[in-house]
């Protein structure tokens, strides 16, 4: 799973090229073990793609169309990396943010946040807190309700007209990072590109259906190399309303255009479920 990148060398070339890990052609059902990637049943193929700087895009991406947006958000919470109480306060802040961004009637947050840390070469890498180096969607269309039942508060006892699931990603280490997150424009993903598979958690014994992604030359990739501490990348993982973007495949990738002494990535991600009621 080699990864590499080079930056466009003209001022208007606001992009990088890198190898990202797609699902290889296989008859085997993909399977990921989140606490130990060495147990994965996930044949991968690295493919070089162009990854555009979303901050320099001629049209600003939106949640409804591309399925992702860079959003200003100044958190008041400190010590997010290892403080449970701080994580709860942070999720409350994000709940208010998502309510304001989407206009949803009700917003729930998943019951945990995930801090991911890049590891120096030679250190153990069997850790659910590692950046994920293969293209995936957090849940499949079939698996979304199982994930909601497991990871979120009980759904509102109301008639639901629409539900969406978002991932909210923040870089905690100083940027730019050499291991950023890339997201794929939902409009460029064909239905057959996403292959259902199993996402398994050893600690809890829970599993639900996720999505893994075959290569397609039409995929359009973006990243935000200049993200600051007062910004979050919000991207969609499910939408029951087919008038809007469905989901954004995503992956970590190695951006070798960064300086060799860049600080190893530390990031935090939270997930939200937004509901609109029919009654």
Secondary structure, DSSP 8 states (H G I E B T S, - for coil): ----EEE--STT--EEEEEEEEE-S-SS-EEEETT-GGG-B--EEEEEEEEEEGGG-SS---TTTTSEEEEE-------TTT-HHHHHHHHHHHHHHHHHHH--SEEEE-S--EEEE---TTS----TTS---S-EES--TTTHHHHHHHHSS---SS-EEEEEEEEEEEE-S-SS-SS-EEEE-GGG--GGGEEEEEEE-TTT--EEEEEEEB--TT--EEE-TT--TTEEEEEEEEES-TTS-----EEE---TTS-TT----EEEEEEEEEEEE--
